[in-house]
Amino acid sequence: MITIRLRGQVTPDGQLRFDVPDDLPLGDVDITLEFPSPEEQFTEAEVKDMLTFIPTSGAEIIADGLVGGWEDLGITDSVTFVDELRRKQREQRGW
């Protein structure tokens, strides 16, 4: 089976309009319609805004409280924590 994706539009009078490629083979076809959900539709300005990177300084990161993930988990020494985690994984796998 060969699949060709075409973009189309349903008109207010209920017609389905799309451009058929010149080299489309003759014969029967199955037609499947896919409609994007409303949350998948973004304007060009929204897409541009989502793709715009705004750097944050270290001071801003600290002021926003975006640090301290280890402390929130009760971890005081990250190296010891990772070593212990690896040891437990080796035991579980029988290495």
C-alpha positions in Angstrom: 0.0 0.0 0.0 1.3 3.5 -0.9 0.3 6.4 1.4 0.2 9.9 0.1 -0.7 12.7 2.6 -2.6 15.6 1.1 -3.7 18.8 2.9 -7.3 19.8 2.2 -10.1 22.0 3.4 -13.8 21.5 4.1 -15.7 24.4 2.7 -18.8 26.0 4.3 -21.0 24.3 1.6 -19.7 20.8 2.6 -17.2 20.3 -0.2 -13.8 18.7 0.4 -11.1 20.6 -1.5 -7.6 19.5 -2.1 -5.0 19.6 -4.8 -4.3 16.2 -6.5 -0.7 15.6 -7.5 -0.2 15.2 -11.3 1.4 11.8 -10.9 -1.3 10.3 -8.8 -2.0 6.7 -10.0 -5.5 5.9 -11.3 -7.7 3.6 -9.4 -9.6 3.2 -6.2 -8.4 4.9 -3.0 -9.4 4.9 0.7 -9.9 8.3 2.2 -9.2 9.0 5.8 -9.9 12.4 7.4 -7.9 13.6 10.3 -8.9 16.8 12.2 -6.5 18.5 14.5 -7.9 19.0 18.0 -8.4 22.7 19.1 -5.5 22.4 21.5 -3.2 21.4 18.6 -3.9 24.5 16.6 -1.6 27.4 17.2 -1.2 30.7 15.4 2.1 31.6 13.8 2.7 34.2 16.5 2.1 31.6 19.2 4.5 29.1 17.6 7.1 31.9 17.3 6.6 32.9 20.9 7.0 29.2 22.1 10.2 28.9 20.1 11.7 32.1 21.4 14.5 31.4 23.9 14.9 34.0 26.7 18.1 33.3 28.7 17.9 33.5 32.5 20.8 34.6 34.6 22.1 32.5 37.6 20.8 35.2 40.0 17.3 35.0 38.5 17.3 31.2 38.8 18.2 31.4 42.4 15.7 34.2 43.1 13.0 32.0 41.5 13.8 29.1 43.8 14.7 26.8 40.9 17.6 25.2 42.9 17.8 22.7 45.7 16.3 19.6 44.1 18.6 17.3 46.0 17.7 19.0 49.3 14.0 18.5 48.6 14.6 14.8 48.4 16.5 14.7 51.7 19.8 14.1 49.9 22.8 15.9 51.5 25.6 14.3 49.4 24.8 13.7 45.8 27.9 11.5 45.2 27.0 9.1 48.0 23.4 9.0 46.8 24.3 8.1 43.3 26.8 5.4 44.5 24.1 3.9 46.7 21.6 4.0 43.8 24.1 2.2 41.5 24.9 -0.4 44.2 21.1 -1.2 44.6 20.7 -1.5 40.9 23.6 -3.9 40.6 22.1 -6.0 43.4 18.7 -6.1 41.7 20.3 -7.2 38.4 22.6 -9.7 40.1 25.8 -8.2 38.8 
